[in-house]
Amino acid sequence: MIQQQAVSQPTKAHVSPETVVPLRNILVATDFSQTSDRALEHALSLARTYHSRIFLAHVIPVDLMMAPELAEASRDELRQAARKEIDNILASGRFFGVAHEEIIQEGTLWLNIEALIRKHEIDLVVLGTHGMGRERKTLIGSSAEEIFRQVRVPVLTVGPVVEREPLYGIQLKNILFATSFGTGAERQAAYAFSLAQEHRSRITLLHVQQHADQEEEIVNRLQGLLPSAAELHCLPLFRVERGDPVKGILRVAGQMCADLIVLGAKSRKALAAHEPHTRAYQVVCGAPCPVLTIKSSR
């Protein structure tokens, strides 16, 4: 393992100092579960820091196989139940000082999310997930991976082992950017560094590989993702770990007490129900902090 602070000028700067993370509009997808509730708390913390508007959305799944004579009555009951849940959230006072709108829609979760992103010019989607065990019964929990692999904007996912409550306003002291140098790495680095610059964070750039060869070359590639030293206002560290990528990312995140993990997510049009969960989703489910996934291509 190599860990060092950047002191030399990178040979190529990919990140513009003018890059700023836009968080004007945040979409929070909720199924009213405990993990969705925790995700909402993180979204509210972000919104207070960035003066964002939150769109709190619940999508009622419509079963097309439902008997026609029962469908309308059942939908009315589901709408009333959803409205009651949202009213309870609003009555709690958690949205004090945060601009917001509530949305209740019917249909397929992903298609509704996609339409809402376009309609409201969403900059970030926030959701919770239940993980890979028996708790994956509700709509959001079982669809999180599909969302962050298809949505064109970054997605902040709060996994089942995130226990730290967010502060009133977001504080990112330690950011972990894990990269495999795939397509879109420059865009993902730009987003990670924009957050680090704004919050004066310590940012660790990490690459995990199965073998221990070419470590110095990998560190140089990590340095190539930095802005120029004169424009750098955060503390960058570099790490090359060997072994399983998922275990390596989670291990480093725990060691550095990461407040946020930034990952790339390969674009996939569909994820079959029987397909093993990808590395990004495994990280989301095991991370001690929220994970920001950025799709490899728009």
C-alpha positions in Angstrom: 0.0 0.0 0.0 1.2 3.5 -0.9 -0.1 6.6 0.9 1.4 10.0 0.3 0.4 13.7 0.1 0.5 15.4 -3.3 3.4 17.8 -3.4 4.3 17.7 -7.1 2.6 19.4 -10.0 0.4 17.0 -12.0 1.4 16.6 -15.6 -2.2 17.0 -16.7 -5.0 18.8 -14.9 -8.5 17.4 -15.6 -10.4 19.3 -13.0 -11.3 23.0 -13.6 -11.2 25.2 -10.5 -14.4 26.8 -11.7 -16.3 23.4 -11.4 -19.0 23.9 -8.8 -21.4 21.2 -7.7 -25.0 22.4 -8.5 -27.5 21.3 -5.9 -30.4 23.6 -6.6 -33.0 20.9 -6.8 -32.8 17.6 -4.9 -35.2 14.7 -5.5 -35.7 12.4 -2.5 -37.4 9.1 -3.4 -39.2 7.6 -0.4 -41.1 4.4 0.4 -41.6 5.7 4.0 -39.2 3.0 5.4 -36.6 3.7 8.1 -33.8 3.8 5.5 -35.8 6.3 3.4 -36.2 8.4 6.5 -32.5 8.3 7.1 -31.8 9.3 3.5 -34.2 12.3 3.9 -32.2 13.5 6.9 -29.1 13.6 4.7 -30.9 15.4 1.9 -32.2 18.0 4.4 -28.7 18.6 5.6 -27.5 19.1 2.1 -30.4 21.4 1.3 -29.7 23.7 4.2 -26.0 24.0 3.2 -26.7 24.6 -0.5 -30.1 26.4 -0.2 -31.7 23.7 -2.3 -35.3 22.9 -3.0 -36.3 19.3 -2.1 -38.9 17.3 -4.1 -40.1 14.6 -1.8 -41.6 11.9 -4.1 -43.4 8.7 -3.5 -44.3 6.4 -6.4 -47.2 4.0 -5.9 -46.5 0.8 -7.7 -49.4 -0.1 -9.9 -50.0 -3.9 -10.3 -51.3 -4.3 -13.9 -52.6 -7.8 -13.0 -55.0 -6.4 -10.4 -58.6 -7.1 -11.1 -60.2 -4.0 -12.8 -63.1 -3.8 -10.2 -60.6 -3.6 -7.4 -57.9 -1.5 -8.9 -59.4 2.0 -8.4 -60.4 1.4 -4.8 -57.0 0.0 -4.0 -55.3 2.9 -5.7 -57.4 5.4 -3.7 -56.4 3.7 -0.5 -52.7 3.7 -1.4 -52.9 7.4 -2.3 -54.6 8.2 1.0 -52.0 6.2 2.9 -49.1 7.9 1.1 -50.7 11.4 1.7 -50.9 10.6 5.4 -47.3 9.5 5.6 -46.1 12.7 3.9 -48.3 14.8 6.1 -46.7 13.2 9.1 -43.3 14.0 7.8 -44.2 17.6 7.2 -45.9 17.9 10.6 -42.6 16.9 12.3 -41.1 20.2 11.4 -38.1 18.7 9.7 -38.5 20.8 6.6 -38.3 24.1 8.6 -36.3 26.6 6.5 -36.1 24.2 3.5 -38.1 24.9 0.3 -39.9 21.8 -0.7 -42.6 20.1 -2.8 -44.4 16.8 -2.3 -45.2 14.5 -5.2 -47.3 11.3 -5.2 -47.4 9.4 -8.5 -48.3 6.0 -9.7 -46.4 3.6 -12.0 -42.9 2.2 -12.4 -40.4 3.8 -10.0 -37.6 4.3 -12.6 -39.8 5.8 -15.3 -41.3 8.3 -12.8 -37.9 9.2 -11.4 -36.6 9.8 -14.9 -39.6 12.1 -15.8 -39.3 14.0 -12.5 -35.6 14.7 -13.2 -36.4 16.2 -16.5 -39.5 18.2 -15.3 -37.9 19.8 -12.3 -34.3 20.0 -13.5 -33.0 17.8 -10.7 -29.3 18.0 -9.8 -29.2 15.1 -7.3 -31.3 12.1 -6.4 -31.2 10.9 -2.8 -32.6 7.5 -1.7 -32.1 4.8 0.9 -31.6 1.1 0.3 -32.1 -1.9 2.6 -29.2 -3.9 1.3 -29.0 -7.4 -0.1 -30.8 -9.5 2.5 -34.3 -10.3 3.5 -35.2 -6.7 4.0 -35.2 -6.0 0.2 -39.0 -6.0 0.0 -40.1 -2.5 -0.5 -39.9 -0.6 -3.8 -36.9 1.7 -3.2 -34.8 -0.9 -1.5 -34.9 -3.3 -4.4 -34.6 -0.7 -7.1 -31.7 1.5 -5.8 -29.1 -0.1 -8.1 -31.3 0.2 -11.2 -31.7 3.9 -10.4 -28.1 4.9 -9.9 -27.0 3.0 -13.0 -29.5 4.6 -15.3 -30.1 8.1 -13.9 -28.1 10.8 -15.7 -27.5 12.9 -12.5 -25.5 11.9 -9.4 -27.2 9.7 -6.9 -26.6 9.8 -3.1 -27.5 6.5 -1.6 -27.8 5.9 2.2 -27.2 2.2 2.9 -28.4 0.0 5.8 -25.3 0.4 8.0 -25.0 4.2 8.0 -25.6 5.0 11.6 -24.1 8.5 12.0 -26.9 11.1 12.0 -26.1 14.1 9.7 -25.6 17.5 11.2 -28.0 20.4 10.6 -25.8 21.4 7.7 -23.6 19.1 5.8 -19.9 18.7 6.9 -17.6 16.7 4.7 -14.3 16.5 6.5 -13.1 13.3 4.8 -14.0 12.3 1.2 -13.0 9.0 -0.4 -12.9 8.9 -4.2 -12.4 5.4 -5.4 -11.7 4.9 -9.0 -10.9 2.1 -11.5 -9.8 4.7 -14.1 -12.7 3.6 -16.4 -14.8 5.8 -18.7 -16.0 8.9 -16.9 -13.2 9.0 -14.3 -12.4 12.6 -15.0 -16.0 13.7 -14.6 -16.3 11.7 -11.3 -13.1 13.3 -10.1 -14.3 16.7 -11.0 -17.4 16.2 -8.9 -15.4 14.8 -5.9 -12.9 17.7 -6.0 -15.7 20.3 -6.3 -17.1 19.0 -3.1 -13.7 18.8 -1.4 -12.7 22.3 -2.5 -16.0 23.8 -1.3 -15.8 22.1 2.1 -12.0 22.3 2.5 -12.1 18.5 2.9 -9.3 16.0 3.1 -9.8 13.9 0.0 -8.3 10.4 -0.6 -7.9 9.1 -4.1 -8.0 5.3 -4.0 -7.4 2.5 -6.5 -7.8 -1.1 -5.4 -6.3 -3.9 -7.5 -5.8 -7.6 -7.1 -2.0 -7.5 -7.6 0.6 -5.2 -6.3 2.5 -4.3 -9.5 2.9 -0.8 -11.0 2.0 1.0 -7.8 4.0 4.1 -8.6 2.4 4.3 -12.1 -1.0 4.1 -10.5 -0.2 6.9 -8.1 0.9 9.0 -11.1 -2.5 8.3 -12.7 -4.3 9.4 -9.5 -2.2 12.6 -9.5 -3.3 13.2 -13.0 -6.9 13.7 -11.8 -5.9 16.6 -9.6 -6.3 20.3 -10.4 -3.1 22.3 -10.4 -1.4 22.8 -7.1 -2.0 26.6 -7.2 -5.8 26.0 -7.4 -5.9 23.3 -4.8 -7.7 24.2 -1.5 -8.1 20.7 -0.1 -5.6 18.1 1.1 -5.3 15.2 -1.3 -3.9 11.8 -0.3 -3.2 8.8 -2.6 -3.7 5.1 -1.8 -3.1 2.0 -3.8 -4.5 -1.1 -2.1 -4.3 -4.7 -3.1 -7.1 -7.3 -2.8 -10.8 -7.4 -3.4 -12.0 -3.9 -4.5 -15.2 -3.9 -2.4 -13.4 -4.9 0.7 -10.6 -2.5 0.0 -12.9 0.5 -0.4 -14.9 -0.3 2.7 -11.7 -0.9 4.7 -10.2 2.4 3.7 -13.5 4.2 4.3 -13.6 2.9 7.9 -9.9 3.7 8.5 -10.3 7.3 7.5 -13.7 7.9 9.0 -15.1 8.9 5.6 -18.1 11.2 5.5 -18.7 10.4 1.8 -17.6 7.9 -0.7 -17.6 8.9 -4.4 -17.8 6.1 -7.0 -18.3 5.7 -10.7 -21.3 3.5 -11.8 -21.3 1.8 -15.2 -24.4 2.5 -17.2 -26.7 -0.5 -17.7 -30.1 -0.4 -19.4 -31.4 -3.2 -17.2 -30.4 -5.4 -14.3 -31.9 -8.8 -14.2 -33.3 -9.9 -10.9 -31.0 -12.9 -10.8 -27.9 -11.0 -11.7 -25.3 -10.8 -8.8 -25.0 -7.3 -7.4 -22.3 -5.2 -8.8 -19.3 -3.8 -6.9 -20.8 -0.4 -6.6 -24.0 -1.7 -5.0 -22.0 -3.9 -2.6 -20.1 -0.8 -1.5 -23.4 1.1 -1.0 -24.7 -1.7 1.1 -21.6 -2.0 3.3 -20.5 1.6 3.5 -20.5 3.4 6.9 -21.3 6.7 5.2 -23.5 7.8 2.2 -22.2 6.9 -1.2 -22.4 9.2 -4.2 -22.5 7.4 -7.5 -21.9 9.1 -10.8 -22.7 7.3 -14.0 -19.8 6.7 -16.3 -21.5 8.5 -19.2 -24.4 10.8 -19.6 
